[in-house]
Amino acid sequence: MCIRDRTQLVGIEDNKETLVGKVNIEKVREIRRAIRRRYANRKNFRKIFNQWDEDSLGVLSIKNVLSMVQRLGININFDEAWVLVASADKDKSNDLSLDEFLDLIFNDNDALNVNLAKLPALNQDNLVDKRSLENSEG
């Protein structure tokens, strides 16, 4: 099973609500800058990535990013974490691979390349770990 198949966004196709007016893009830019300052001079990025990957799936979910940014002492909410992930998610898998995570840290372009009008509003209840579904089905 492909790693990105393990987590799915439930009901995302039917969701007409977006993040317009809910997320301050400038705050998300500041969060990204803070992450860059924290990690830009580090060497062992695989180890850092694995620390962020609390589920050991080989990718960073929105929940992983939310948790780790909060552990850095940065005030972030779920919507802001979603925008942060979307800003670096090149393959539109709704999670971050190691390469996408490195792009988040090292890309000095301040543009987030996220259209809030096209990014559906989610909440943590929309995220379902397929491993949990498989385990409950027997």
Disulfide bonds with the S-S distance in Angstrom:
none
